[in-house]
Amino acid sequence: MDIRSLTHKVWVSPQITIADMARLKAQGFRAIICNRPDGEGADQPSFEEIEAAAKAAGIEARYVPVQSGMVHDADVAAFADAMEELQRPVLAYCRTGTRSASLWSFHEARTRPIPEILAATQAAGYDMTGVARRIANGGKTPTDIGDAQYAVVIVGAGAGGIAVAASLKSRKPGLDVAIIDPADIHYYQPGWTMVGGGIFDAKSTAKTMGSLIPRGVHWIKSAVAAFEPDNNAVILDGCRVVKYDRLVVCPGIKLAWDRVEGLEDTLGRNGVTSNYRYDLAPYTWELVKGLKQGRALFTQPPMPIKCAGAPQKAMYLSGDAWFRRGVLKNIDIQFMNAGGVLFGVKDYVPALEEYVRKYDATLNFFHDLVAVDGPARTATFRVAKPDSDPSEVTVEFDMLHVCPPQTAPDFIRVSPLADAAGWVDVDQATLRHRSHDNIWSLGDVMNAPNAKTAAAARKQAPTVADNIVADINGRSAVAQYDGYGSCPLTVERGKIVLAEFGYGGTLMPSFPSFLIDGTKPTRAAWFLKERMLPPIYWRAMLRGNEWMAKPEKIKAVTK
């Protein structure tokens, strides 16, 4: 636990855990303020969980959530109210502590000289010079000058961000590249389905971010608040400004747990789980092992979502475990899909339907999860079938696996980089922004009509790297992305339907059919998923080794 003093009565810290509460009590804290919105991180405990642990320890807790980098006057006022009402000493926390330090700085600016604020925050390890500039500039952050400047700035250190950084450094080792990301841990998210199926250990899907940032790449451990592309500027949490010559935007996708009423209150208990969160995937397997009879619901929200096959992968692996234990006949499996088809590429559907029949699963299309009552173990769905009036149905469950609704991150949706739906607006071939020539995007956040998978990012990263290097050299785009994505559908332990396809659902198999026929369940595809893909991810993709990911060259137009 990394707690830092601003005054002898006010402290700030990065994310705290339930296990930290006893220590906080022992150190004399009488109150905590949570400045981090629920659902922001993959392994983040909810405020309700923190509040319950704090109450048990005799500590007051207050929820003053602030979107990363978006400290508004109303947020400062709410923070001031909390500071006025809560007993001291008080600890405020967020993802890194920066938002909490920013709120305190704005709050104190009314009565305390700016130099004192800067000295206190600097001593605590937080650079608030941007806050001072914002106060002096009437509440706005000036971007005509920056705190730092780089040839290429990459927003997001997920699969796409680290891969494109590594690909750029492999092409131009001397290129001045920076990655902006506040996270301490990088997750191999494709492995979480296997964790939920009892195949992988959760710890094997996580590595420290510092161990993965490519050598020679600057890591700016902060969150992005806003973009000012006309000034080639990125505004960070804490109001610092980073300038760039070229920008790559790949912060991933937001899991919108809060869009389902009651869901956040019951995740991780009452039989409610999700393989879309690092800390919950092991709970999925605990539920599967413990269930001997009853009803198991598996949900899928409206598109787009990352890894569109993941919701049904959870269903298949659970069904297989119950089949092997001989209890499947006692379990009613229901797949609740907001869409109208089992899978978006029809060539793979027949093989999947065989497993739906094997596990005697009921397919419920046009069923969108809107509410969960954990203690009552009921889930409510909005049913909107074509040519019918919408209705609602409430279903009892013993186990509920939820795939949450998903959106672009808030700071993307409100930015000048977004299209009308909130996604970064790119040319689907070159992945260059449609309005800003020195900006590219890849991964889940951009609006090309491809499947949002790690395999897609693996092919996109070299394309972006090639095109950025070409741009640096004064040339037009030289590489194009064909929409490739892969979804290894784990239909049983030991067999996978390896779906590989591009734009328009065109099949794009990587292997000859005698080796792996992607339209059928094969052990070879399972071996690829279980044994080959994790090391390919860690040792190839994230290190700029583009195995089976060489960019497709743009053919010159001849007249």
C-alpha positions in Angstrom: 0.0 0.0 0.0 1.6 3.3 -1.2 0.0 6.1 0.9 1.5 9.6 0.6 1.1 12.6 2.8 -0.1 16.0 1.5 -0.6 17.4 5.0 -0.5 15.7 8.4 -4.3 15.2 8.1 -4.7 14.5 4.4 -3.2 11.6 2.5 -3.6 10.2 -1.0 -2.8 6.9 -2.6 -3.3 4.6 -5.6 -6.1 2.0 -5.5 -6.5 0.4 -2.1 -7.9 -3.1 -1.5 -10.1 -4.7 1.1 -7.1 -6.3 2.7 -5.6 -2.8 3.3 -8.4 -1.7 5.7 -6.9 -3.2 8.9 -3.6 -1.4 8.2 -5.3 1.9 7.5 -7.3 1.5 10.8 -4.0 0.7 12.7 -2.4 3.8 11.2 -5.2 6.0 12.5 -7.2 6.9 9.4 -10.8 7.8 10.3 -12.1 8.2 6.7 -11.4 7.4 3.1 -12.6 9.1 -0.1 -12.8 7.0 -3.3 -12.2 9.2 -6.4 -12.2 6.3 -8.8 -15.4 5.3 -10.7 -16.4 1.7 -10.4 -15.6 -0.5 -13.4 -12.5 1.4 -14.5 -10.0 -1.4 -14.1 -10.0 -5.2 -14.7 -9.1 -6.0 -11.1 -10.6 -3.1 -9.3 -12.8 -3.7 -6.2 -16.1 -1.9 -6.3 -16.7 1.0 -3.9 -19.5 -1.0 -2.3 -16.9 -3.7 -1.4 -14.4 -1.1 -0.1 -17.2 0.7 1.9 -18.3 -2.5 3.6 -14.7 -3.3 4.6 -14.2 0.2 5.8 -17.4 0.1 7.9 -16.3 -3.2 9.4 -13.0 -1.5 10.5 -14.8 1.6 11.9 -13.7 3.9 9.0 -16.0 6.3 7.2 -16.1 6.0 3.4 -17.3 8.5 0.8 -17.7 8.0 -3.0 -16.6 11.1 -5.1 -15.9 9.5 -8.5 -14.1 11.5 -11.1 -13.5 10.4 -14.7 -9.8 10.2 -15.4 -8.4 13.6 -16.2 -11.9 15.2 -16.1 -11.8 17.2 -12.9 -14.8 19.6 -13.1 -15.9 22.3 -10.8 -18.7 20.1 -9.5 -16.1 17.4 -8.6 -14.1 19.9 -6.7 -17.2 21.0 -4.8 -18.2 17.4 -4.0 -14.6 16.8 -2.8 -14.8 19.9 -0.6 -18.1 18.7 0.9 -16.5 15.4 1.8 -13.4 17.0 3.3 -15.7 19.3 5.4 -17.9 16.5 6.6 -15.4 13.6 7.2 -13.2 13.2 10.2 -9.4 13.5 9.9 -7.0 12.0 9.1 -8.5 11.2 5.7 -7.1 9.1 2.8 -8.3 9.9 -0.8 -7.5 7.4 -3.5 -7.9 6.7 -7.2 -6.1 4.6 -9.8 -2.7 6.2 -9.2 -3.5 9.0 -6.7 -3.2 11.7 -9.3 -6.9 12.5 -9.4 -7.1 12.7 -5.7 -4.0 15.0 -5.6 -5.6 17.2 -8.3 -8.9 17.5 -6.4 -7.0 18.5 -3.3 -4.9 21.0 -5.3 -8.0 22.7 -6.8 -9.7 22.7 -3.4 -6.7 24.2 -1.6 -6.2 26.8 -4.3 -8.9 28.9 -2.8 -7.0 29.5 0.4 -3.5 28.2 0.0 -0.7 29.8 -2.2 0.1 27.8 -5.3 3.8 27.4 -4.4 2.7 25.6 -1.2 0.4 23.3 -3.1 3.1 22.4 -5.7 5.6 21.8 -2.9 3.2 19.5 -1.0 2.2 17.5 -4.1 5.8 17.3 -5.4 7.0 15.9 -2.0 4.3 13.3 -2.3 5.5 12.4 -5.8 2.7 14.1 -7.9 3.5 16.8 -10.5 0.8 19.4 -10.3 2.4 22.1 -12.4 -0.4 21.5 -15.0 -3.0 22.2 -12.3 -1.2 25.5 -11.6 -1.3 26.4 -15.3 -4.9 25.5 -15.5 -5.8 27.7 -12.4 -3.8 30.6 -13.9 -5.5 30.1 -17.3 -9.0 30.4 -16.0 -9.7 26.7 -15.6 -8.3 25.6 -19.0 -5.0 23.9 -19.7 -2.9 25.8 -22.2 -1.4 23.5 -24.9 0.7 25.9 -26.9 3.7 24.5 -25.0 4.1 21.1 -23.4 5.8 19.4 -20.5 7.4 16.9 -22.9 7.7 16.3 -26.7 8.2 13.0 -28.6 8.3 11.9 -32.2 5.6 9.3 -31.6 3.2 9.2 -28.7 1.2 6.0 -28.1 -1.9 6.2 -25.9 -2.5 2.9 -24.3 -0.1 0.0 -23.3 -2.4 -2.9 -24.0 -1.8 -5.5 -26.7 -2.0 -2.9 -29.5 0.1 -0.2 -27.8 3.0 -2.3 -26.8 3.0 -4.2 -30.1 3.1 -1.0 -32.2 5.8 0.5 -30.0 7.9 -2.7 -30.4 7.3 -2.7 -34.2 8.3 0.9 -34.5 11.5 0.4 -32.6 12.4 -2.7 -34.7 12.1 -0.5 -37.8 13.7 2.7 -36.4 15.7 1.9 -33.3 16.5 5.5 -32.7 12.9 6.8 -32.9 11.8 8.8 -29.9 8.7 6.9 -28.7 6.6 7.3 -25.6 3.7 5.2 -24.2 1.1 6.8 -22.0 -0.7 4.3 -19.6 -1.3 4.5 -15.8 -1.6 0.7 -15.3 1.0 -1.2 -13.3 -0.1 -4.6 -14.7 -0.6 -5.8 -18.3 -3.1 -8.7 -18.8 -3.2 -11.4 -21.4 -7.0 -11.1 -21.6 -7.6 -13.9 -24.2 -6.5 -16.3 -21.4 -9.3 -15.3 -19.0 -11.8 -17.7 -20.8 -9.3 -20.5 -20.0 -9.0 -19.3 -16.4 -12.8 -19.5 -16.1 -12.7 -23.0 -17.6 -10.1 -24.2 -15.1 -7.3 -24.6 -17.6 -5.1 -21.5 -16.9 -4.1 -20.1 -13.6 -5.0 -16.4 -13.4 -1.5 -15.3 -12.4 -0.2 -16.7 -15.7 -2.2 -14.0 -17.6 -0.6 -11.0 -15.8 2.9 -9.4 -16.0 4.2 -6.1 -14.7 3.9 -3.3 -17.2 7.5 -2.2 -16.7 8.8 -5.6 -17.8 6.9 -5.3 -21.1 7.5 -1.7 -22.2 10.1 -2.1 -25.1 13.6 -1.0 -24.4 14.2 2.6 -25.3 10.5 3.6 -25.1 9.5 6.2 -22.5 6.7 5.2 -20.2 4.5 8.0 -19.0 2.6 6.5 -16.1 -0.5 8.6 -16.3 -4.0 8.7 -17.6 -5.1 10.8 -20.6 -7.7 13.5 -20.0 -8.2 15.0 -23.5 -6.7 15.5 -26.9 -6.1 18.7 -28.8 -5.1 17.5 -32.2 -4.9 21.0 -33.7 -2.0 21.7 -31.3 -0.6 18.2 -31.5 -1.2 17.8 -27.8 -2.3 15.2 -25.3 -3.5 16.5 -21.9 -2.8 14.2 -19.0 -4.4 13.6 -15.7 -3.0 16.4 -13.5 -3.2 18.8 -16.5 0.3 18.1 -17.8 0.7 18.4 -21.6 2.6 16.0 -23.9 3.3 17.1 -27.4 3.8 14.8 -30.4 4.8 14.8 -34.0 2.7 11.6 -34.6 0.1 10.0 -32.3 -1.2 6.4 -32.0 -4.4 5.9 -30.1 -5.1 2.5 -28.7 -6.5 2.6 -25.1 -8.8 -0.4 -25.6 -12.5 -0.6 -24.7 -14.6 0.3 -21.7 -16.5 -2.3 -19.9 -19.8 -0.6 -18.9 -20.8 -2.7 -15.9 -23.0 0.2 -14.7 -25.3 -0.1 -17.6 -26.9 -3.2 -16.1 -28.8 -2.2 -13.0 -27.6 -3.9 -9.8 -24.8 -5.8 -11.6 -21.9 -4.0 -9.9 -23.4 -4.7 -6.5 -23.4 -8.4 -6.9 -20.3 -9.3 -9.1 -18.2 -11.9 -7.5 -21.0 -13.2 -5.2 -24.5 -14.6 -5.3 -23.5 -16.8 -8.3 -22.7 -13.8 -10.5 -19.4 -13.8 -12.4 -17.7 -12.7 -15.6 -14.6 -13.9 -17.5 -14.2 -10.3 -18.6 -12.5 -9.4 -15.3 -9.2 -10.8 -14.0 -10.4 -11.2 -10.4 -13.7 -12.8 -11.4 -12.5 -15.4 -13.9 -11.4 -17.7 -11.1 -14.8 -17.3 -9.5 -16.4 -18.6 -12.7 -14.5 -21.8 -12.3 -15.5 -22.0 -8.6 -19.1 -21.7 -9.6 -18.8 -24.3 -12.3 -17.1 -26.8 -10.0 -19.7 -26.2 -7.3 -22.9 -26.4 -9.4 -24.6 -29.8 -9.4 -28.1 -28.7 -10.5 -30.1 -25.6 -11.4 -30.0 -23.0 -14.1 -27.0 -21.4 -15.6 -27.4 -18.2 -17.6 -24.7 -16.9 -20.1 -25.3 -13.4 -21.5 -24.1 -11.5 -24.5 -24.8 -7.7 -24.9 -25.3 -5.8 -28.2 -22.2 -5.4 -30.4 -19.6 -4.2 -30.5 -17.8 -6.2 -27.8 -14.2 -7.5 -27.6 -13.9 -11.1 -28.6 -17.5 -11.7 -29.7 -17.1 -15.5 -29.1 -16.1 -15.1 -25.4 -19.6 -15.3 -23.9 -20.4 -18.6 -25.6 -16.9 -19.9 -24.9 -17.8 -19.6 -21.2 -20.9 -21.6 -21.9 -19.2 -24.4 -23.8 -16.4 -24.9 -21.3 -18.9 -24.9 -18.4 -21.1 -27.4 -20.2 -18.1 -29.6 -20.9 -17.1 -29.6 -17.3 -20.7 -30.5 -16.2 -20.8 -33.2 -19.0 -17.5 -34.8 -17.7 -18.8 -34.8 -14.1 -22.1 -36.4 -15.1 -24.3 -33.6 -13.8 -25.2 -31.9 -17.1 -28.6 -33.6 -17.2 -29.4 -31.7 -14.0 -28.4 -28.2 -15.3 -30.5 -26.0 -17.5 -28.1 -23.9 -19.7 -29.6 -20.8 -21.2 -27.7 -18.5 -23.6 -29.2 -15.0 -23.5 -28.0 -13.1 -26.6 -29.0 -9.5 -27.4 -28.3 -10.3 -31.1 -30.1 -12.5 -33.5 -27.4 -15.1 -34.5 -25.1 -17.4 -32.6 -22.0 -16.2 -34.4 -21.6 -13.5 -37.0 -19.7 -15.6 -39.6 -22.1 -18.3 -40.8 -19.4 -20.8 -41.9 -18.6 -21.6 -38.2 -22.2 -21.8 -37.0 -22.9 -25.5 -37.8 -20.0 -26.7 -35.7 -21.1 -24.5 -32.8 -24.7 -25.7 -33.1 -23.6 -29.3 -32.6 -22.2 -28.3 -29.2 -25.3 -26.3 -28.3 -27.2 -29.6 -28.9 -24.6 -31.6 -26.9 -25.0 -29.4 -23.9 -28.7 -29.1 -24.4 -28.4 -25.3 -24.2 -31.4 -23.1 -25.0 -30.6 -20.2 -27.3 -32.6 -17.0 -26.5 -32.0 -14.4 -29.1 -32.8 -10.6 -28.8 -32.5 -10.9 -25.0 -30.5 -8.0 -23.6 -29.6 -8.1 -19.9 -30.8 -4.9 -18.1 -30.9 -5.7 -14.4 -29.6 -8.2 -11.9 -30.9 -8.9 -8.4 -28.1 -10.9 -6.8 -29.7 -11.8 -3.4 -32.9 -12.9 -5.2 -30.9 -14.6 -8.0 -32.9 -13.1 -10.8 -31.9 -11.5 -14.1 -34.1 -9.2 -16.1 -33.8 -9.0 -19.9 -35.3 -6.6 -22.4 -36.7 -8.7 -25.3 -36.8 -6.9 -28.6 -37.6 -9.4 -31.3 -38.2 -8.1 -34.9 -41.7 -7.1 -35.7 -42.7 -7.4 -32.0 -43.2 -4.8 -29.2 -40.3 -4.8 -26.7 -41.0 -6.6 -23.4 -39.2 -7.6 -20.3 -38.7 -11.1 -18.8 -37.2 -12.0 -15.4 -35.4 -15.3 -15.1 -34.2 -17.1 -12.0 -30.6 -18.4 -12.0 -28.2 -20.4 -9.9 -25.2 -19.2 -11.9 -25.0 -16.1 -14.1 -22.0 -15.4 -16.4 -22.2 -11.8 -17.7 -20.6 -10.3 -20.7 -20.9 -6.5 -19.9 -22.0 -3.8 -22.4 -19.0 -2.1 -23.9 -18.2 1.3 -25.2 -15.3 3.5 -26.2 -13.6 5.0 -23.2 -15.2 8.3 -22.0 -12.1 10.5 -22.9 -12.3 9.1 -26.5 -16.0 9.5 -26.9 -15.9 13.2 -26.1 -12.8 13.9 -28.1 -12.4 15.4 -31.5 -11.0 12.1 -32.7 -14.3 10.2 -32.4 -17.0 9.5 -34.9 -20.7 9.9 -34.1 -20.8 6.6 -32.3 -17.7 7.5 -30.1 -15.0 5.4 -31.7 -11.8 6.7 -33.2 -12.5 7.5 -36.9 -10.0 5.8 -39.2 -9.5 4.6 -42.7 -10.2 0.9 -42.4 -7.2 0.0 -44.7 -4.4 2.3 -43.5 -5.8 2.9 -40.0 -4.9 6.5 -40.3 -7.4 9.1 -38.9 -9.8 10.4 -41.4 -9.3 14.1 -40.3 -5.9 14.3 -38.8 -3.0 13.0 -40.9 -0.6 12.5 -38.1 -2.8 10.3 -36.0 -3.4 6.5 -36.3 -5.5 4.1 -34.2 -5.7 0.3 -33.7 -7.2 -2.2 -31.4 -10.7 -2.2 -29.9 -11.1 1.6 -29.8 -11.2 2.4 -33.5 -14.2 2.1 -35.9 -13.0 -0.2 -38.6 -15.6 -3.0 -39.1 -13.4 -5.9 -37.8 -13.7 -8.2 -34.9 -12.2 -6.7 -31.7 -9.6 -9.4 -30.8 -6.0 -9.5 -29.8 -5.3 -11.4 -33.0 -6.6 -8.3 -34.9 -4.3 -6.0 -33.0 -1.4 -8.4 -33.8 -2.0 -7.8 -37.5 -2.8 -4.1 -37.1 0.4 -3.1 -35.2 2.8 -3.8 -38.1 0.5 -2.0 -40.5 0.5 1.1 -38.4 4.2 0.9 -37.8 4.9 0.6 -41.5 2.7 3.5 -42.4 4.2 5.8 -39.7 7.7 5.1 -40.8 6.6 5.8 -44.4 5.1 9.1 -43.2 8.3 10.0 -41.4 10.2 9.4 -44.7 7.8 11.6 -46.6 5.9 8.8 -48.3 2.3 7.8 -48.6 0.9 4.8 -46.8 2.6 1.5 -47.8 0.6 -1.1 -45.8 -3.1 -2.0 -45.5 -5.0 -4.0 -42.9 -7.4 -6.6 -44.4 -9.7 -6.9 -41.4 -8.2 -10.1 -40.1 -9.4 -11.3 -36.7 -9.3 -14.7 -35.0 -11.7 -16.1 -32.4 -10.6 -19.6 -31.1 -14.0 -20.9 -29.9 -13.3 -23.3 -27.0 -16.1 -25.8 -27.5 -14.8 -28.4 -25.1 -11.7 -29.1 -23.2 -9.2 -30.3 -25.9 -11.1 -29.0 -29.0 -11.5 -25.6 -30.6 -13.3 -24.2 -33.6 -10.7 -21.7 -34.9 -12.6 -18.9 -36.5 -10.4 -16.7 -38.7 -12.0 -14.1 -40.9 -11.6 -10.6 -42.3 -13.8 -7.8 -43.5 -17.2 -8.9 -44.6 -16.8 -12.3 -42.9 -14.3 -13.5 -45.5 -12.6 -16.7 -44.2 -8.9 -16.1 -43.7 -7.4 -19.4 -42.4 -3.7 -19.2 -41.4 -3.2 -23.0 -41.9 -4.0 -25.5 -44.6 -7.2 -27.4 -44.0 -5.4 -30.7 -43.6 -3.7 -29.2 -40.5 -6.5 -27.1 -39.0 -9.9 -26.9 -40.6 -11.3 -23.9 -38.8 -14.9 -24.7 -39.5 -14.6 -27.9 -37.4 -13.5 -28.6 -33.8 -9.9 -29.8 -33.7 -7.3 -30.8 -31.2 -4.6 -29.0 -33.2 -6.5 -25.7 -32.7 -6.6 -26.4 -29.0 -2.9 -27.0 -28.9 -2.4 -23.7 -30.7 -4.6 -21.8 -28.1 -3.3 -23.6 -25.0 0.4 -23.9 -25.8 1.4 -21.7 -28.7 -0.6 -18.4 -28.5 0.5 -17.3 -25.0 4.2 -17.4 -25.8 3.6 -15.9 -29.2 1.8 -13.0 -27.4 4.4 -12.4 -24.7 7.6 -13.2 -26.7 6.7 -12.3 -30.3 3.8 -9.8 -30.6 4.9 -7.6 -27.7 8.6 -7.7 -28.8 8.1 -6.7 -32.4 8.6 -10.2 -33.8 5.9 -10.3 -36.4 5.3 -14.0 -36.8 2.5 -14.6 -39.3 1.7 -10.8 -39.0 3.7 -9.2 -41.8 1.8 -6.2 -43.2 0.0 -6.5 -46.5 1.6 -4.0 -48.9 -0.6 -1.6 -50.8 -0.3 -2.3 -54.5 0.8 0.6 -56.6 -1.9 1.8 -59.0 -0.7 1.5 -62.6 -2.1 3.5 -65.4 
